[in-house]
Structures are given as C-alpha cells and as structure tokens.
Amino acid sequence: MTFFRFPFAMFLVAGMLTGCASEGPVTATNDTRPCATNFAVKGSFVAGQTFTSFEERPGANKTVVYERVAGSLKTKGYNVTNTNKDLGTISALNPIIMGKGARATLNVAVSDSQNRVRVDTTFVIPGLTSTSTSAVRDEFCVILRDAFSTT
C-alpha cells in the first residue's frame, strides 16, 4: 500500500500547484462594472500573484482624477511611498500580516489619451502569500469609483 502513497501524493501536489496558477479575467458572474469585467489575476500562490484592473472615462480631467485617487488612498490608510503627478503614478506598500517583513505593492497609473482618462490598478503579492480575490476586486472597484466620482 505504501507504493501508491508517493505517486498519489506527487499527483496531489502537482494538481494543487497547477490549480493555484491563474491567468486571465476573474469576474463575478453578475458584476458588469468595468472594474470587475476588466479584473485579471496572473501568477500562482508559489510564485506570487498580480491583480490588475482598469477603467476609462471620456471627457475626464487627468489632474482631477489623479488627485482623487491620491486622496482616496491616503484616506483609506495606504502607505503611499511614491507619487509622480506628471507621470500619473502612485505607489503604496502594505505590510502583510504574518509576512515576516514582506509587503504587498499597490500601483495606480492615471493616463490620458484622445479625450479619455484611464486608471490602471495593479496589486502585487509575493509568493507563498494569499489574499481574497474578491476583496482585491472590490477594493479596485472602490478606488476606481473614487477616481471618477463627481462629488
């Protein structure tokens, strides 16, 4: 009986590692918001994961959108480590609970082209760290909502 344990264990581990790898859109089936339909996850639990989303709006002002995003992140308690208004970029680090000094990086880029403003969000977590995919998607949706709010 011990002969079959090792192959089965290897099959199980290989399946888990393959199953943890994800690439492409990951959306809630009934969520039609651009932040959710444009949401994607790449990577794996072992290698680390990158979560991305974006939203575009015609007629928006890049400077106003950038300031809204920066204010929103600071209000939410993000540790904003770098901003470049000219490039439209904001970077923030978050300590990982029980991560022994590891940090997760949030990057936001605001760009404009042909009378449209686009906000890209990217959240990167190191390998052997996990988070709730739906929580990241929901946080991206809040950031993008704040970016394009009219109040």
N, C-alpha and C positions, 0 to 999 in steps of 0.2 A: 504494500500500500504506500510506503514512503516513496517508491519510484515515481508515482503520479503526482505527488505533492509539489515537487520542484517545478516541473513543466507547467502545472496549473498556476502556481504562484507567479512564474515568469509571465504567463499569459495574462494574468490578472493585473500585474504591474504594468505591462505594456499597454493593456487596454486603458488603464487609468491615465497613463501619461498621454496617450493619444487622445483620449476623451477630454483631457484638460486643455489641449491645444484648441484654439478657436481663432477663426479669422472671418471677417465679414460682418455684415449687419446683424445686430441682435436687437430686435424691437419687440415691444409689447404688441400683441396682435391687433388690439383695437385703438392704439395710440397713433393718431395721424399728425401730431405736431412735428414740424421739421426737425426739432431737436431729437425726437425719438426715431423718426424714419431715417435720419442721417447718422444715427448712432452705430458705431462699429467697435469690435474688440479684436485685437491681434495679440498673439503670443500664447503663453501657457503658464501654468502655476509654477513650473520649474524654472523657466527662462525669464519670467516676468510678463506683465501684460500692459498693453497700451490701449486706452479707451479714447475714442475720438467722436466728435460730432461737430456740426456747423449749422449756421442759419444765415440766410441772406435776405436783405430787405432793400427794395428800390427806394430811392429818394431820401435815405437816412444820411445823417451827417457823421462822418468818421470820428471827428473830435468829440462830439457829444456822446456817441456810443462808447468810445474808449473811456471817457470819464465816468460813465455809468457803470461800466464793467469794473474799473478800478475801485470805485466807491463801494460797489456791491461786495467785492471780495474782501475789502478791508472791514466792512460792516459785519460780514459773516465770520470774521476772525481768522481768515487765512494769513499766513506769514508771508507777505509779499516781499520777495527778495530782489526783484529787478523789474523796472519799468522803463520803457522807451517809447515815449509818446510819438516821436517821429516815425518809428518803425511800426507802432501799434501793438507792441508786445508787452505782456505782463507774465511774470513767472512767480510762482509761490511754492513753498515747501510745507509739507505736513509731516510731523513725526508719526511713525507707525507704532501703534500700541504693541508692546512686547516685541518690537522690531530691533532691539539692541542697537539703536542709533540709526537705523535705516529711515529713509524719508521717501515720501511719495511726492512727485512733482506734478504740479498743475501749470500748464501753459495756455495762455489765451492770446490769440492774434486777431487784430482788427484791421481789415484792409478794405480799400475801396477801388472800384473799377467800373467805368461806364455807368455812373449814377446809381451804383449799388454798393451797399456796405455788407461785408461778410465777416462773421465772427466764428473763428475756429477754436474749439476747446480740445485739449489733449491732457490726459491724466495718465501718468506712468507709475506703475508699482514694480518694485524689484521682485526677482524670483523668490519662491517659497513664501510669498505673501498673498493673501487673498482679500477680496472685498466683495460686496454685493454689487453685481452688475446693475441691478435695477436702481440701487441707491446712487451709483455714479450717473446713470442715465437721468435720473430725477434731478440730481444736482446740476448737471449740464443744462437741463431744461429751465431751471431757476435762473442760472447765470445768463442764459440767452434771453429769457423773458425780461430780466432786469436790463439787459443791454438795449433792448428795443422798446422798453416801456415809454409811454408818452407823458408820464407824470414826473 
